[in-house]
């Protein structure tokens, strides 16, 4: 796949995930952390935090509730993985 098509495919994925995050009133980073936390109890993300605001945002991700429909939608969006 040509580089410009990979970029377009990955951009589309990011836009779809961003739209879902926005519809839930959370940031894309919070959606990502909430998705990781919803996978299995033995998965513990360790996000980078360069300032106190990021720490607060990361902590807020633990309170994001993803429905079964949300998880199905995310899985569908990321099913193909990153374009290579």
Secondary structure, DSSP 8 states (H G I E B T S, - for coil): --HHHHHHHHHHHHHHHHHHHHHHTS-HHHHHHHHHHHH-TT-------SSHHHHHHHHHHTT----HHHHHHHHHHHTT-S--
